[in-house]
């Protein structure tokens, strides 16, 4: 058992406040060891749910803090590691709609029904504008 799996096993036995503190330290670490721990945590769905709760509490804790943006970035990266490990993308392929419906159709009606390909969602292209960047500063008193 490697170090990351040992950490995940230890986390599963911790109380909520202790888990939150360990998650805070791991979010702050952001190194290869932390990524390995997130991968090991992602294997246990119950632990994933508890860690997500701790990450949400951590987000709420840093709301309004001067380092909020930095912590939100780190927390979002940790959440992405958990999501990426738990939900691998399935390949999208064309399929026969009539076969999926499993209907008893007459032969002449079945010939009229056309198999439709499944279309992948189109990513929205980012619009580039020629607008100058404006910096707003607080007026000096």
C-alpha positions in Angstrom: 0.0 0.0 0.0 1.5 3.3 -1.0 1.5 6.5 1.0 -1.5 8.0 -0.8 -3.7 5.0 -0.1 -2.5 5.0 3.5 -3.5 8.7 3.8 -6.9 8.0 2.2 -7.5 5.0 4.6 -6.6 7.2 7.6 -8.9 10.0 6.4 -11.8 7.6 6.3 -11.5 7.0 10.0 -11.2 10.7 11.0 -13.9 12.9 12.6 -15.3 15.7 10.4 -13.3 18.5 12.0 -10.1 16.5 11.8 -10.8 15.6 8.2 -11.4 19.3 7.4 -8.0 20.2 8.8 -6.2 17.4 6.9 -8.0 18.5 3.7 -6.9 22.1 4.3 -3.3 21.0 4.6 -3.6 18.8 1.4 -5.2 21.6 -0.6 -2.4 24.0 0.5 0.3 21.4 -0.4 -0.6 21.2 -4.2 2.3 18.9 -5.0 2.6 15.5 -6.7 1.9 13.8 -3.4 -1.3 15.7 -3.0 -2.5 14.7 -6.5 -1.8 11.1 -5.6 -3.8 11.5 -2.4 -6.8 13.0 -4.4 -6.6 10.0 -6.8 -6.6 7.5 -3.9 -9.5 9.4 -2.2 -11.5 9.3 -5.5 -11.6 5.5 -5.3 -13.8 5.5 -2.2 -17.1 7.2 -3.0 -18.0 7.7 0.7 -14.7 9.4 1.4 -15.2 11.5 -1.8 -18.5 12.8 -0.4 -16.9 13.6 3.0 -14.0 15.4 1.3 -16.3 17.4 -0.9 -18.1 18.5 2.2 -14.8 19.6 3.8 -13.9 21.4 0.6 -17.2 23.3 0.6 -16.7 24.2 4.3 -13.2 25.5 3.4 -14.6 27.6 0.6 -17.1 29.1 3.0 -14.4 29.8 5.5 -12.3 31.8 3.1 -15.2 33.8 1.7 -14.4 37.4 2.2 -10.8 36.7 3.2 -7.9 38.6 1.5 -6.6 35.3 0.1 -10.0 34.1 -1.1 -9.1 34.0 -4.8 -6.0 31.9 -4.2 -7.8 29.5 -1.9 -10.8 29.2 -4.3 -8.3 28.3 -7.1 -6.7 25.6 -5.0 -10.0 24.2 -3.8 -11.4 24.1 -7.3 -8.3 22.2 -8.5 -8.7 19.7 -5.7 -12.4 19.3 -6.6 -11.5 18.7 -10.3 -9.1 15.9 -9.3 -11.9 14.2 -7.4 -14.4 14.6 -10.3 -11.9 13.6 -13.0 -11.1 10.4 -11.2 -14.7 9.4 -10.5 -16.3 10.1 -13.8 -14.3 9.1 -16.8 -15.7 10.3 -20.1 -17.5 7.6 -22.1 -16.9 7.7 -25.9 -20.0 8.8 -27.8 -20.9 6.7 -30.8 -23.7 6.5 -33.3 -26.5 4.2 -32.5 -29.7 2.9 -33.9 -32.6 4.8 -32.4 -35.1 2.1 -33.4 -33.1 -0.6 -31.7 -32.9 1.5 -28.5 -36.6 2.1 -28.4 -37.3 -1.7 -28.7 -40.6 -1.1 -30.3 -42.7 -3.6 -32.3 -43.0 -1.7 -35.6 -44.3 -3.0 -38.9 -41.6 -3.7 -41.5 -42.7 -0.8 -43.7 -42.8 1.7 -40.8 -39.4 0.5 -39.6 -37.9 1.3 -43.0 -39.1 4.9 -42.8 -37.4 5.5 -39.4 -33.9 6.7 -39.9 -31.0 6.0 -37.4 -29.9 9.3 -36.1 -26.3 9.9 -35.1 -25.7 11.3 -31.6 -24.1 14.8 -31.8 -21.5 15.9 -29.4 -22.0 19.2 -27.7 -20.3 22.0 -29.4 -18.0 24.1 -27.2 -18.7 27.8 -27.3 -15.9 29.6 -29.0 -14.4 32.5 -27.1 -15.1 35.8 -28.7 -12.0 38.1 -29.1 -12.8 41.7 -28.9 -10.6 44.8 -29.5 -11.6 46.5 -26.3 -8.9 48.2 -24.3 -8.3 46.9 -20.7 -9.6 49.4 -18.1 -8.2 49.5 -14.6 -10.4 51.0 -11.9 -8.6 52.5 -9.0 -9.9 53.8 -5.7 -9.7 57.6 -5.7 -7.0 58.9 -3.4 -8.4 61.0 -0.6 
